[in-house]
């Protein structure tokens, strides 16, 4: 057993790297040739010897070293590894901004921001600032209970915003999981209340999915008496079935009419920030009918950058409201056919009427589907199939517009 006098007089011979002076219960004082003295306690895990540093002598005296040894052994008897427990406490101590809900949420938001699109970032920030911070901002996130969160989410439901309520809960769940990962909370409470929310059925974009009714719409579009730019965009919307923003923002530089191909840059696609910056462009094969429409429009807008430029500014495309208003003029309001709904129209009839492989359809819709092995689908694959599909679709629309009988095909 060591005494304070032993500790004070302990030295390491110059011919040794270190000298150890044993106390009891695995405690010992290690002395270096330079004279530094440090306390260690032997610990065993899985049959292997390890050690735990307990501080330097004389800052930590013999009595305090023995207390630290006893505390470590008590932790080990309770199933905790003393060294790992100390590391966790140190990590908790360096949590930069505290453990309130607001501090945790802002730290999570800042960490995720670079990977989000601007639209998604704005929505997440709105969820936090409007529906969560006013109630939980200064509270310690680890002390907030599920029933409290449910009460706040129900306030959103009372506004009639059921879709927003579900999104707010999703945002809260991501903050809670980050809190768990950074030792601010013991568990994520959001799964406890998910089943207590009112169900929300997302409102789909209105779309005509019956061939006879679609034929009437195509005839109406082709008889549109508005300006040539809007008329061309209207004709291409159901034929190419890309997202409205992608169609309206079409640039002449993206088109190769000789090769009958429209290449939409990744930055203009609906993707994450990483997908926009590093993803491949989306390829849209152009049927002969689309090429003809674009060639007729080229003398009018071809000297500029945009295919469908606005009337007031040639540097900005026509608005989504312009195409929406044009459809309404033709008698097809947003509850009957939306511009975005042309995607659902094509997806449904290509599969049900023309028996096109759904994978090919989804690829042309720029959806990130996966193959049988779980790999992300490569949108540049099956270009031959997609080219044929786009021409078949344009021919199908011509037949519908002419009022021809269309024989339904079924996949074998």
N, C-alpha and C positions, 0 to 999 in steps of 0.2 A: 504493500500500500504506500502510495506517495504521501508526502507531507508538503506544506508550503515551502519549507526550507529546501527539500529535494528539488522542487520545481525551480526555485530561484537559483540554485547552484548548478543545475544541470547544464552540461556542456557536451559538445560533440568532438571526439578526437579528430585531429586534422587529417588522419589517414582514412577516415570513413566518410561516406556520402551523407549519412544521417545517423542519429542515435535515437533509440526508442526507450522511454522509461514507462514501465507498465504500472497501472493503478489496479483496478479490478473491474469485472464485468465487461471486459473488452475495451476499457478506456486506457489511452496511453498518450504521453506527451512526446512529440517528435521534434528533435533539435537538429538544426543544420550547422555545418562548420562555421557559417557566418554569425551564428548566435540566435537566429530566429527560432521561436518556439510555437508550435501549433498543436491543438488538441484534436484527437481523432477517436472515433469509436468503431470497433469492429462490428460488422453486420453480416449476416448470412442469408442468402436467398438462393433457392434451388440447389443447395449443397455447395454453393460457391461463396468464398469470402469476399466481402467488400468493406468499404469503410465510409464513414460520414464525418466531414469536417465540422468541428464544434467551435472554432474561433481560435484566436491567438492569445498566448500568455504574455504579459500579465493582465491584458484587458479582460480576459475571461479567466477568473481564478479557479483554483482546484474545486471549490465547493460548487461554483456555477457549472463547471464542466461535468461534474457528477450529476447535477440536476438535468443538464441537457442530455446526458447519456440515458438517464432513467426515462425521460420524456420520449426519446427515440425508441427505446425498447417497448414502452407502452403503446406507441403507435403501431409498432410491428406486431404486437400481440393482438391488436384490434384489426389486423388485416391490411394496414396501410404501410406502404414502403416509405420510411422517413425521408429518404433522399428525394423521391418523386414528389412527396407531399410538399417539401420545401420548394422545389422547382415551381409547383403550381402556385404556391403563395407568392413567390417572386413575380410570376407572370401576372397574377391578379393585381399586385402592387403597382405594376407599370402600365395598367390600363390607362390610356392617355386622357380621356375626357369624362371619366366618371361612369356611374352605372345607372343614370336616369334613363327613362325611355327616350327622351329627346336626344340626349348625348349618344346613346347607342344607335338610334335611327339615323342620325346625321353622319355618324362614322360609317355605318353600313352603306348609306346613300353615296357618300364620297368614294368609297371603295368600288362600288358597282358602276358609277356614272360613266366612265370611259367606254364601257362595253354596251351602253344603251343608245338607242336612237333618241333624237331630241324629243319626239312625241312621247315615247315611253318614259323618259326622264321627267317630263312635265307632269304626266299623269301620276307617277309615283310621288312626286313632291306634293302635288295637290292632295292626294290621299292622306299624306302625313299632316300637312299644315291645316287642312280643313276639318278632317274627321278624327284625327288621333292626338296631335299635340295639344289641342285645347283641353283635353280631358286627362291625358297621361304624361304630358311633357315633363314636369318636374318630379314625377314619381319614380322610385327605384323600380326598374323593370322586373326584377326578381320577386317583388312583393305584389305585383298586380295579378289578380286572380281572374280565372276564366269568366266568371259571372259578371265582373266589371266590364270586360271587353265585350261580352254579349250585349250588355245594356247600351254601350256606345254604338255598336253595329246596328242595333234596333232603331236608334235615332236616325240612321241613314235610311233604313227600311221605311220609316214613317214618312220620309220625304217622297216615297214612291220610287226611289232609285234602287231597285233590287239588284240590278247589274253592278251598280257602284258599291253596294254593300258587300257583295262577294269579292270585288276587287280590293276593297279596303281590308277585308279579312286576309286576303292573299298577301297584301303588303305587310300587314301586321305579322303574319306568320314568318315572312322572311326576316323581319327585324328580330323576332323572338329566337329564331334558329341561330342568328348571328350572336345574340346575347348568350345563348347556351354555349356556342363555340368559344366565346371569349370570357367565359366563367362569370357572366353577369347574372345569369338566371340558371336555375337547376333544370328546367324543362320548358318545352314549347307548349303553351296552354291553348293555342289556336285550334288544334284538332278536337278539343273537348267541346267546342261550340259549333263546329261546322254543320252538324246535323240539326241544329236548332234554328238555322237561318231559313227564311222563306225561299222556296225554290225559284230559280230564275231561268226562264227559257229565252235564250238569246233571240233577238228579232232578226230574221234573215232578210237580206235584200230581196225585194220583190222581183220575181222572175217568171216569165212565161215558159212553161216546159211542155206544152202541147203543140205538136207540129202545125196543126191547122191554124191556131191562134198566132203562132210565130209567123206563119206565112202572111197573115194580115198585117202584122207589125212591120215586116220587111217591105211590103208594098207601100205602106204608109211612109216609111223612111225614104224610099226611093222617090216618092212623090213630094218630099219636103220642099217648100217654096222659099226657104230662107237663104242666107248667103252660102256661097260655094264652100267656104272653109268649114262651117258647121255641118253642111250637108255631107261633105267628105268624111268628117269625123264620125258622124252618125252612121254612115254606111260601113265604116271600118270597125266600129265598136262591137257589133255582134259577130262580124266575120273573123276578127283576130282575138276577141275575148280576153284581152289583157286588162289589168287594173286601170281605172279611169285616169289616174294621175300619170301612169306610164304612157297611155295613149295620147293624152293631151300634151305631154311634154316631149313628144316625138321630135327628134331633130333630123334635119336632112343628112347630117354627117353620120347618123346611125343607120342610114338606109343604103343598101346596095341593090338598086332596082334591076340591074342586069343579072345579078345572082339571085334575085327574088328573096332577099334576106334582110330582116330588121334585127340589129344587134343592140340590145338595151344595156347600157353600162351598169355595172354592179351598184354604183352610187345612186342610181335612180330606182333601184328595186326596193321592195319592202323587205328589208333584212336588218340584222343587228349592225352595230357600228363596224365590227370586225368583218362581217359579211359584205358590207358596202365597200370597205377599204381593200379587202383581200380576196373577195369572192370572184367567181367567173361571171362574165356577162350572160344575160339571158337571150337565147336565140329564138326568133320567131320567123319561121318560113312563111313567105308571102305567096298566097295563091295568085293566079293570073288576074283574077278580078281585083285584088287589092293593088297589084302593080299598076293596073290600068287606071284606077282611081287616083293613085298618087302621081302618075305621069300627067294626068289632066290638071292636077292641082299645082304641079311644079312651076309652070310659068307665072303663077300668081304669087306664091310664097317662097319659091326656090332660091331667090336672091338673098333671103335672110337665113337665120339659124333655125328657127322653129317651123315645123310643117303647119301647125295650127296656131298661128299667132293671133293675139287679141286685136280688136279694132283700134283701141286707144294706144296700145304699145305693141310694137313688133318684137319686143324683147321679153314679153310675157305671154304664156299660152292662154287660150280660151279657158274659162273657169269651168269647174264641174257643174256649176249652176246653169251655165250656158247650154250644155247638153241635156240637163234635166228639164230646163224650160222648153227646149225643142221637143222633147218627148211629150211633155204635157200639151204643147200646141197640137200635136198629132193625136191627142186623145188618150195618151198612155201615161197616167200619173204615177207618182212614186209608189202607190199601193198596188200598181199593176205590173210595171216594169221599171226597174231602176237601171242606171248606167252600169253600176257594178254587177247587177243581176245578170248581165249577159254572160258572165262567167258560169253561173249556175245553169243558165239556159243551155250553153254549149256542153257543159259537163254531163248534164242529164241526157240530152238527145244524142250526143255522140255515143254514149254507152247503150242507151235503150233502143234507139232507132237505127244506128249505124254499126253497132257491135264492135266499137273500137276498144282496144285493150286499155283498161283504166290506168295502167302505169304510164302509157303514152300520153293520155289525157292529162294526168296530174303533172307530168313533166312539162307539158306545154303551158299549164296553168302556173308554172314556177313554184309548185308546192314541193317541200322537202320531204318526199316520201322515202321509205327504206325498202331495200330488197329483202329476199327471204333470209339472208344471213345477217340482217340488221345493219348493213352498211348504208350510209346516206346515199340516196339516189343521185347520180351524176346527170345534171340537166343537159349536158352536151351529148349524151348517148341517144341512140335511136333517132338520129336526125332524119334518116330515110323514112322511118315510120311516121314521124311527125310531119314531114313535108307532104307525104301522101295524105295524111289525115286532114291537114289544113286545106288541101285542094278538094278533097271529098266533102268537107264541111261547106266550103264556099259553093260548090256545085249543088249541094243539098239545099242551101238557102235560095239559090236561083230557082230550083224546082218548086220550093214552097211558095216563093213569090209569084210564080207563074200559075199557081193553083194546081199543079200536077199531083197525081196520086203518088204517094211515097210508100213503097213496100217496106214494112218493118223487118229488120234483120235481127236474128238472135244468134248469139255465139253458141257454137256447138258444145 
